[in-house]
Amino acid sequence: MATVTTVQLQPPVPPPDSDAFTVFFEAVRAATNSLAYPHFSNFITSIFCTDDASALSPRLQDGRDHVKSELGADHFQFRGSIAYEQIREAADIFVACQAALLEDCCNGPAKRKPRREFLVKEDLERASRPEPSFESTAAAVSYSPLLMTECSRAEIERRFSPQSVDLCLLRALVDRLFDPPQSNAGTCCTMSGDAEAIKRARGGVSAGSEDLDQVLTFMQQLRGNQQDVPIKEYGLGSGNCTGILRSKLRCPPMLELIWSYWIEQGMLVQGLNALSLRFQNRRPVGPDPLTRCDLSPLRPLNNIFWGYIQREQDRLTVVRRAYEYDHHYGLKLDGRAVPPLVPADSRSSFVEAFHRLLQLADRYYRTAMNTTMNANAFPILNAIRDLHLTLAEGAHNQFGDLPSTARAEMLVQQWLLARPEMREFLGGRPGVPYPEAWMPHMETLRNTMGWNDTTIRHYRDLADYGEKLLLTIRYLPWSQVNNSLLAALWLTFWRPEIESYVHSYRIVTGVDLTIDDVRIQPPGMLAAQPSDLIRRRRAAQMGAMSA
């Protein structure tokens, strides 16, 4: 009797536990997801509407307790701009805690000490602590995105199917994210037990002069560029007022300004501006789509909106954001509120480099689907390195504070738009499912104002997925990577986000990044400004409607 042998070819999938990069990918995914609007809405509700904090993470519970202790028992006062200011302060704490990579990065806003002697005592206690072991390192990230849980393992296995992952190995890989840069001392020093050599590798300093534990390898590279500058300890009385801020070195926020760019392209800020003008009973030139916008003074949103308008001078202007979009990514804003810009330092190569990376990624996926071929990840590695250096060139000046400030302001704007009072006059389509409560009202506002018929969902997806991809390129030491396996790990882990970003970009701009632009598309499409493409698409839609 003949024996039947079944032969099946499987696409090559890199082992996810082969490098610590996979752990960082999962940490970025968890951190950015925790910044989503539903978590912010729960946070605000737990402070001002209910005592139930069961839906909050332990870090957010600390932030909530801090806010409530500062506001007092009768905290929500609907007079003047007090209510809006309190919500705005809560938004700052939310962003600081949720964007933190390490657990103690949230302690700044959540556990402030009012007296100087407490700060000095805390500094002395920190200086006298012994060198942290692996156990203390694990405890320090007990509630951080770097904590690998069973859910983390399941998510990684799902993305790297059919590969299996060991949870203990994932947790052990976390420590390798803080290895010293190889460019200074090489791998041999990193893997050896010579603590003095490791300390020298971490910025060329001795073991006793400074502590760079739990500092990402990329941030250690930046520290090495300023070896002659001492590190400033936390709090007052440290005796150093000009050094590198340890909090900035250890706690880079896991957020990107590209999130704000795409949300602004979705007209969130412009929509709130239109509502603000109508709230002030100011009629725009031409027809007034918001003529029936009447907020009752008996409802909370009325006073909160009053405070929102009163504090307009404290928010970022569209011009400041436009200059920063250009400095970070070379992205332009288009509109009557944006004057001609005269930027001092524009990232003109970012758009083409990012889109070229996405195009190469799609080519890799197509090749990998053919099980008779072995896809080459080295071109993607080169593209990632180029984009990594481009992002690093734009990480100066306002980079330290403007992205987090813009995120907090836009979260508050989303919260205002999601209020039930808005639904009463904006209406909406209750039969359409939306992932976030502000989106149906924004959709109605876009249609009412004639801001094209592309759904806000695609702008939200571009913001969310673009942020995830850029974070993993910015904060990992890609400049010292020569192994294409790490690029294959990046491609495999982020395939859902890459494919979704490319799809949403095509819907919003009309440009398909998966098409070879040399053969099919008009030249220059990869480097074209999204704002120009959106304007052309909007004009074409308006022309079709008028016809």
C-alpha positions as CSV (number, residue, x, y, z in Angstrom):
1,M,0.0,0.0,0.0
2,A,1.4,3.4,-1.0
3,T,2.2,5.9,1.7
4,V,1.0,9.4,1.1
5,T,3.4,12.1,2.4
6,T,2.1,15.6,2.7
7,V,4.5,18.4,2.0
8,Q,3.6,22.0,2.9
9,L,5.7,25.1,2.6
10,Q,5.4,27.6,5.4
11,P,6.4,31.3,5.0
12,P,9.5,32.1,7.1
13,V,8.6,33.8,10.4
14,P,11.5,35.2,12.5
15,P,11.6,33.9,16.1
16,P,10.1,36.7,18.3
17,D,12.3,36.0,21.3
18,S,15.5,36.3,19.4
19,D,16.0,39.9,20.4
20,A,14.8,42.5,22.9
21,F,13.4,44.7,20.1
22,T,10.2,42.5,20.1
23,V,9.7,43.5,23.8
24,F,10.0,47.1,23.0
25,F,7.5,46.8,20.1
26,E,5.0,45.3,22.5
27,A,5.7,48.0,25.1
28,V,5.1,50.7,22.5
29,R,1.8,49.1,21.5
30,A,0.7,48.9,25.1
31,A,1.8,52.5,25.9
32,T,0.1,54.1,22.8
33,N,-3.1,52.1,23.3
34,S,-3.3,53.4,26.9
35,L,-3.3,57.0,25.6
36,A,-6.5,56.3,23.6
37,Y,-9.5,58.5,24.2
38,P,-11.6,55.8,26.0
39,H,-9.0,55.7,28.8
40,F,-8.9,59.4,29.0
41,S,-12.7,59.6,29.2
42,N,-12.7,57.0,32.0
43,F,-10.0,59.0,33.9
44,I,-12.0,62.2,33.7
45,T,-15.2,60.4,34.7
46,S,-13.5,58.8,37.7
47,I,-12.3,62.3,39.0
48,F,-15.3,64.5,38.4
49,C,-18.3,62.2,38.1
50,T,-17.9,59.0,40.2
51,D,-15.6,57.5,42.8
52,D,-15.3,54.2,40.9
53,A,-11.7,53.9,39.7
54,S,-11.8,50.1,38.9
55,A,-11.3,50.8,35.2
56,L,-8.0,52.7,35.7
57,S,-4.5,51.3,35.8
58,P,-2.6,51.6,39.1
59,R,-0.6,54.5,37.7
60,L,-3.7,56.4,36.7
61,Q,-5.3,55.7,40.1
62,D,-2.3,57.5,41.7
63,G,-2.8,60.4,39.3
64,R,-6.5,60.5,40.1
65,D,-5.8,60.6,43.8
66,H,-3.4,63.4,43.3
67,V,-5.9,65.5,41.3
68,K,-8.7,64.9,43.8
69,S,-6.5,65.8,46.8
70,E,-5.5,69.1,45.2
71,L,-9.0,70.0,44.1
72,G,-10.5,69.3,47.5
73,A,-14.0,68.0,48.4
74,D,-16.0,70.6,46.5
75,H,-13.7,70.4,43.5
76,F,-15.9,71.0,40.5
77,Q,-16.9,74.6,40.5
78,F,-18.9,75.7,37.5
79,R,-18.0,79.3,37.6
80,G,-15.4,81.3,35.6
81,S,-12.9,79.0,33.9
82,I,-12.2,76.8,37.0
83,A,-13.9,73.7,35.6
84,Y,-12.0,73.8,32.3
85,E,-8.6,74.5,34.1
86,Q,-9.2,71.5,36.3
87,I,-9.9,69.2,33.3
88,R,-6.9,70.6,31.5
89,E,-4.6,69.8,34.5
90,A,-6.1,66.3,34.7
91,A,-5.2,65.9,31.0
92,D,-1.6,66.8,31.6
93,I,-1.4,64.2,34.3
94,F,-3.1,61.6,32.2
95,V,-0.6,62.1,29.3
96,A,2.4,62.1,31.7
97,C,1.4,58.8,33.3
98,Q,0.1,56.9,30.2
99,A,3.0,57.9,28.0
100,A,5.6,56.9,30.6
101,L,7.8,53.9,29.7
102,L,8.7,53.1,33.4
103,E,6.5,53.0,36.4
104,D,8.3,55.7,38.4
105,C,8.3,58.1,35.4
106,C,4.7,59.0,36.5
107,N,5.8,59.9,40.0
108,G,6.6,63.5,39.1
109,P,3.1,64.9,38.6
110,A,1.4,62.3,40.7
111,K,3.5,62.5,43.9
112,R,4.7,66.0,44.3
113,K,6.3,67.0,47.6
114,P,5.3,70.5,48.7
115,R,8.2,71.0,51.1
116,R,11.9,71.3,50.1
117,E,13.1,69.2,53.0
118,F,11.1,66.2,51.7
119,L,12.8,66.6,48.3
120,V,16.3,66.8,49.8
121,K,15.6,63.7,52.0
122,E,14.3,61.8,48.9
123,D,17.5,62.7,47.0
124,L,19.7,61.5,49.8
125,E,17.8,58.2,50.1
126,R,18.1,57.7,46.3
127,A,21.8,58.3,46.4
128,S,22.3,55.8,49.2
129,R,20.4,53.0,47.5
130,P,22.5,49.9,46.4
131,E,23.0,49.1,42.8
132,P,19.7,47.7,41.4
133,S,19.6,44.0,40.7
134,F,17.5,42.2,38.1
135,E,14.8,41.8,40.8
136,S,14.7,45.5,41.6
137,T,14.6,46.3,37.9
138,A,11.6,44.0,37.4
139,A,9.9,45.7,40.4
140,A,10.5,49.2,39.0
141,V,8.5,48.3,35.8
142,S,5.7,46.5,37.7
143,Y,3.0,48.5,36.1
144,S,4.8,49.9,33.1
145,P,4.3,48.9,29.4
146,L,7.6,47.0,29.7
147,L,6.0,44.4,32.0
148,M,5.5,41.3,29.9
149,T,2.2,39.6,30.9
150,E,0.3,36.6,29.6
151,C,-1.7,39.0,27.4
152,S,1.6,40.4,26.0
153,R,2.8,36.9,25.3
154,A,-0.5,36.0,23.6
155,E,-0.3,39.2,21.4
156,I,3.2,38.5,20.3
157,E,2.3,34.8,19.5
158,R,-0.6,36.0,17.5
159,R,1.6,38.3,15.4
160,F,4.3,35.8,14.9
161,S,2.1,32.7,14.3
162,P,3.0,29.8,14.2
163,Q,6.0,30.7,16.4
164,S,5.6,30.1,20.2
165,V,7.0,32.4,22.8
166,D,8.1,31.8,26.4
167,L,6.9,34.4,28.9
168,C,9.9,34.0,31.2
169,L,12.3,34.6,28.2
170,L,10.3,37.7,27.2
171,R,10.7,39.1,30.8
172,A,14.4,38.4,30.7
173,L,14.7,40.3,27.4
174,V,13.5,43.5,29.1
175,D,16.8,44.1,30.7
176,R,18.6,44.0,27.3
177,L,16.7,47.2,26.3
178,F,19.1,49.0,28.6
179,D,22.3,47.5,27.3
180,P,25.1,50.0,26.6
181,P,25.6,51.1,23.0
182,Q,27.8,48.7,21.0
183,S,29.4,51.5,19.1
184,N,31.4,52.5,22.2
185,A,32.6,49.3,23.7
186,G,31.3,46.4,21.5
187,T,29.2,43.4,22.3
188,C,31.9,41.7,24.4
189,C,31.7,44.4,27.1
190,T,27.9,44.2,27.2
191,M,27.8,40.4,27.6
192,S,30.7,40.2,30.1
193,G,30.4,40.5,33.8
194,D,32.8,43.4,34.0
195,A,30.6,46.1,35.6
196,E,33.3,48.7,35.2
197,A,33.5,48.1,31.5
198,I,29.8,48.4,31.1
199,K,29.7,51.7,33.0
200,R,32.5,53.0,30.7
201,A,30.4,52.0,27.7
202,R,27.5,53.9,29.1
203,G,28.9,57.3,28.2
204,G,32.6,56.8,29.0
205,V,32.3,57.3,32.8
206,S,33.3,55.3,35.7
207,A,31.0,53.1,37.7
208,G,30.9,55.4,40.7
209,S,30.1,58.7,38.9
210,E,26.6,58.1,37.5
211,D,23.9,55.5,37.2
212,L,22.5,54.8,33.7
213,D,20.5,51.7,34.7
214,Q,17.0,51.6,33.0
215,V,18.1,54.1,30.4
216,L,17.3,53.0,26.8
217,T,20.3,52.2,24.6
218,F,19.4,55.0,22.2
219,M,19.2,57.5,25.1
220,Q,22.6,56.3,26.3
221,Q,23.9,57.1,22.8
222,L,22.6,60.7,23.2
223,R,24.2,60.8,26.7
224,G,27.5,59.8,25.1
225,N,27.3,62.9,22.9
226,Q,27.5,65.1,26.0
227,Q,29.9,63.2,28.2
228,D,31.3,66.4,29.8
229,V,27.9,67.4,31.1
230,P,26.9,65.9,34.5
231,I,23.5,64.5,35.2
232,K,21.1,66.5,37.3
233,E,19.4,64.5,40.0
234,Y,15.7,64.8,40.8
235,G,14.3,67.6,42.9
236,L,15.8,70.7,44.6
237,G,19.1,70.9,46.4
238,S,21.0,68.5,44.1
239,G,23.8,71.0,43.6
240,N,23.5,70.9,39.8
241,C,21.4,73.4,37.9
242,T,22.9,73.0,34.4
243,G,23.2,69.2,33.8
244,I,21.3,66.7,31.8
245,L,17.8,66.1,33.3
246,R,17.7,62.5,34.6
247,S,13.9,62.4,34.2
248,K,14.2,63.3,30.5
249,L,17.0,60.7,30.0
250,R,15.1,57.8,31.6
251,C,11.5,58.7,30.7
252,P,11.1,59.7,27.0
253,P,7.3,59.9,26.4
254,M,5.9,57.3,24.2
255,L,4.0,59.6,21.9
256,E,4.7,61.3,18.5
257,L,3.5,64.6,17.1
258,I,2.4,62.8,13.9
259,W,-0.7,61.8,16.0
260,S,-1.6,65.4,16.4
261,Y,-0.9,66.1,12.7
262,W,-3.4,63.6,11.4
263,I,-6.0,64.4,14.0
264,E,-5.7,68.1,13.0
265,Q,-6.0,67.1,9.3
266,G,-9.2,65.4,10.3
267,M,-10.4,68.9,11.3
268,L,-10.8,68.4,15.1
269,V,-9.2,71.7,16.0
270,Q,-11.1,73.6,13.2
271,G,-14.3,72.0,14.3
272,L,-13.9,73.2,17.9
273,N,-13.0,76.6,16.6
274,A,-16.3,76.7,14.6
275,L,-18.2,75.7,17.7
276,S,-16.4,78.3,19.8
277,L,-17.3,81.1,17.3
278,R,-20.9,79.9,17.4
279,F,-20.9,79.8,21.2
280,Q,-19.8,83.5,21.1
281,N,-22.8,84.2,18.8
282,R,-20.4,85.1,15.9
283,R,-21.7,84.4,12.5
284,P,-19.2,83.3,9.8
285,V,-19.1,84.7,6.3
286,G,-21.7,82.9,4.2
287,P,-24.2,80.3,5.3
288,D,-24.1,79.2,9.0
289,P,-24.4,75.4,9.3
290,L,-24.3,75.7,13.1
291,T,-27.2,78.2,13.4
292,R,-29.1,75.9,15.8
293,C,-26.2,75.5,18.2
294,D,-27.7,76.5,21.6
295,L,-26.1,75.3,24.7
296,S,-28.2,75.6,27.9
297,P,-26.5,77.5,30.7
298,L,-28.0,74.9,33.1
299,R,-25.7,72.2,31.6
300,P,-22.1,71.6,32.5
301,L,-20.7,71.9,29.0
302,N,-21.9,75.5,28.8
303,N,-19.5,76.6,31.6
304,I,-16.7,74.3,30.4
305,F,-16.9,75.8,27.0
306,W,-16.7,79.3,28.5
307,G,-13.5,78.4,30.2
308,Y,-12.2,76.8,27.0
309,I,-12.6,80.1,25.2
310,Q,-11.4,82.2,28.1
311,R,-8.1,80.2,28.1
312,E,-7.5,80.3,24.4
313,Q,-4.3,82.3,24.9
314,D,-2.8,79.5,26.9
315,R,-3.2,76.9,24.1
316,L,-0.9,76.2,21.2
317,T,-1.7,78.2,18.1
318,V,-2.1,76.5,14.7
319,V,1.1,78.4,13.6
320,R,3.2,76.9,16.4
321,R,2.0,73.4,15.6
322,A,2.5,74.0,11.8
323,Y,6.1,75.0,12.4
324,E,6.7,72.0,14.6
325,Y,5.1,69.6,12.1
326,D,7.5,70.9,9.6
327,H,10.5,70.7,11.9
328,H,9.7,67.1,13.0
329,Y,8.5,65.6,9.7
330,G,8.5,68.2,7.0
331,L,4.7,68.0,6.9
332,K,2.7,71.1,5.9
333,L,-0.7,72.3,7.0
334,D,-3.0,73.8,4.5
335,G,-5.7,76.3,5.3
336,R,-6.6,80.0,5.6
337,A,-5.4,80.1,9.3
338,V,-1.9,79.0,8.3
339,P,0.2,81.9,6.9
340,P,3.2,81.2,4.6
341,L,5.9,79.6,6.8
342,V,9.5,80.5,7.0
343,P,11.0,77.5,8.7
344,A,14.5,77.5,10.1
345,D,15.0,73.7,9.8
346,S,12.6,71.5,7.8
347,R,12.8,67.7,7.5
348,S,12.2,67.8,3.8
349,S,13.3,64.2,3.3
350,F,11.0,62.6,5.9
351,V,7.9,62.1,3.8
352,E,9.7,60.3,1.0
353,A,11.8,58.3,3.4
354,F,8.7,57.1,5.4
355,H,6.7,56.3,2.3
356,R,9.6,54.5,0.7
357,L,9.8,52.4,3.8
358,L,6.1,51.5,3.6
359,Q,6.5,50.7,-0.1
360,L,9.4,48.4,0.6
361,A,7.5,46.8,3.5
362,D,4.6,46.0,1.1
363,R,7.1,44.5,-1.4
364,Y,8.5,42.3,1.4
365,Y,5.1,41.1,2.4
366,R,4.3,40.1,-1.2
367,T,7.5,38.2,-1.5
368,A,7.1,36.5,1.9
369,M,3.6,35.2,0.9
370,N,5.3,33.2,-1.9
371,T,6.6,30.3,0.1
372,T,9.1,29.3,-2.6
373,M,11.0,32.5,-2.1
374,N,12.9,34.0,0.8
375,A,12.1,37.7,1.3
376,N,15.1,40.0,1.8
377,A,14.7,42.4,4.8
378,F,18.0,44.2,4.3
379,P,16.5,47.0,2.1
380,I,14.0,47.6,4.8
381,L,16.8,47.8,7.4
382,N,18.5,50.5,5.3
383,A,15.3,52.4,5.0
384,I,14.7,52.2,8.8
385,R,18.2,53.5,9.5
386,D,17.7,56.4,7.2
387,L,14.4,57.3,8.7
388,H,15.8,56.9,12.2
389,L,18.5,59.5,11.5
390,T,16.0,61.8,9.9
391,L,13.8,61.6,13.0
392,A,16.8,62.3,15.3
393,E,17.7,65.5,13.4
394,G,14.2,66.9,14.2
395,A,14.3,66.1,17.9
396,H,15.4,69.5,19.2
397,N,14.1,72.7,20.8
398,Q,10.3,72.3,21.3
399,F,10.5,68.5,20.9
400,G,10.7,68.0,24.6
401,D,7.3,69.6,25.5
402,L,5.2,70.5,22.5
403,P,4.1,67.0,21.5
404,S,2.7,66.1,24.9
405,T,1.1,69.6,25.2
406,A,-0.6,69.2,21.9
407,R,-1.8,65.7,22.9
408,A,-3.3,66.9,26.1
409,E,-5.1,69.8,24.4
410,M,-6.6,67.6,21.7
411,L,-7.7,65.0,24.2
412,V,-9.7,67.7,25.9
413,Q,-11.1,68.8,22.6
414,Q,-12.2,65.2,21.9
415,W,-13.8,65.1,25.3
416,L,-15.7,68.3,24.7
417,L,-16.9,67.0,21.4
418,A,-18.0,63.7,22.9
419,R,-20.3,65.3,25.5
420,P,-24.0,64.4,25.3
421,E,-24.9,68.1,25.0
422,M,-23.1,68.0,21.6
423,R,-25.2,65.1,20.4
424,E,-28.4,67.0,21.1
425,F,-27.9,69.6,18.3
426,L,-25.2,67.9,16.1
427,G,-27.1,64.6,15.9
428,G,-25.4,61.8,14.1
429,R,-25.9,58.3,12.6
430,P,-26.6,56.0,15.5
431,G,-26.4,52.9,13.2
432,V,-22.7,53.4,12.4
433,P,-20.2,51.8,14.8
434,Y,-17.4,54.1,16.0
435,P,-14.5,53.0,18.2
436,E,-14.5,56.4,20.2
437,A,-17.3,58.5,21.5
438,W,-16.1,61.8,19.9
439,M,-16.0,60.4,16.4
440,P,-19.7,60.4,15.4
441,H,-20.1,64.0,16.4
442,M,-16.9,64.9,14.5
443,E,-18.2,63.0,11.5
444,T,-21.5,65.0,11.6
445,L,-19.5,68.3,12.0
446,R,-17.3,67.5,9.0
447,N,-20.3,66.8,6.8
448,T,-22.2,69.9,8.1
449,M,-19.2,72.1,7.3
450,G,-18.5,70.5,3.9
451,W,-15.1,69.2,4.9
452,N,-15.1,66.3,2.3
453,D,-16.8,62.9,2.9
454,T,-13.8,60.9,4.0
455,T,-14.6,59.3,7.4
456,I,-12.8,60.5,10.5
457,R,-12.0,56.9,11.2
458,H,-9.2,56.9,8.6
459,Y,-7.6,60.0,10.1
460,R,-7.7,58.4,13.5
461,D,-6.1,55.2,12.1
462,L,-3.3,57.3,10.4
463,A,-2.6,59.0,13.7
464,D,-2.6,55.9,15.8
465,Y,-0.6,53.6,13.5
466,G,1.8,56.3,12.3
467,E,2.7,57.1,16.0
468,K,3.4,53.4,16.8
469,L,5.6,52.9,13.7
470,L,7.7,56.1,14.3
471,L,8.2,55.4,18.0
472,T,9.8,52.1,17.3
473,I,12.1,53.7,14.8
474,R,13.0,56.7,16.9
475,Y,13.9,55.1,20.3
476,L,15.7,51.9,19.2
477,P,19.4,52.0,18.3
478,W,18.9,51.3,14.6
479,S,22.1,53.2,13.6
480,Q,24.2,50.4,15.1
481,V,22.1,47.5,13.8
482,N,23.5,45.4,10.9
483,N,21.4,42.3,11.3
484,S,18.4,42.2,8.9
485,L,16.7,39.8,11.3
486,L,15.7,42.8,13.4
487,A,14.1,44.5,10.4
488,A,12.2,41.2,9.8
489,L,11.0,41.3,13.4
490,W,9.8,44.9,12.9
491,L,8.0,44.0,9.7
492,T,6.4,40.9,11.2
493,F,5.2,42.5,14.4
494,W,3.8,45.7,12.8
495,R,2.3,44.2,9.7
496,P,-1.3,44.9,10.7
497,E,-0.5,48.6,11.5
498,I,1.6,49.0,8.3
499,E,-1.1,47.5,6.0
500,S,-3.8,49.6,7.8
501,Y,-1.8,52.8,7.5
502,V,-1.2,52.3,3.8
503,H,-5.0,51.6,3.3
504,S,-6.1,54.7,5.2
505,Y,-3.5,56.9,3.4
506,R,-5.0,55.8,0.1
507,I,-8.5,56.6,1.2
508,V,-7.5,60.0,2.6
509,T,-5.1,61.2,-0.1
510,G,-5.9,59.0,-3.2
511,V,-2.2,57.8,-3.4
512,D,-1.5,54.1,-3.2
513,L,1.9,53.6,-1.5
514,T,2.0,50.0,-2.6
515,I,2.3,50.9,-6.3
516,D,5.7,51.3,-7.8
517,D,5.8,55.0,-8.4
518,V,8.4,54.8,-11.1
519,R,6.3,52.6,-13.4
520,I,2.7,53.6,-12.7
521,Q,2.2,56.7,-10.6
522,P,3.1,60.2,-11.6
523,P,6.7,61.1,-10.4
524,G,7.0,62.6,-7.0
525,M,3.9,61.0,-5.4
526,L,5.9,59.4,-2.6
527,A,7.3,62.8,-1.6
528,A,4.0,64.7,-2.1
529,Q,2.6,66.6,0.9
530,P,-0.5,64.9,2.3
531,S,-2.2,68.4,2.8
532,D,-1.8,69.1,-1.0
533,L,-3.3,65.6,-1.8
534,I,-6.2,66.1,0.6
535,R,-6.9,69.6,-0.9
536,R,-7.0,68.2,-4.4
537,R,-9.2,65.3,-3.4
538,R,-11.6,67.7,-1.6
539,A,-11.7,69.9,-4.7
540,A,-12.5,66.9,-6.9
541,Q,-15.3,65.8,-4.5
542,M,-16.8,69.3,-4.5
543,G,-16.6,69.5,-8.3
544,A,-18.4,66.1,-8.6
545,M,-21.1,67.3,-6.2
546,S,-21.7,70.6,-8.0
547,A,-21.9,68.7,-11.3
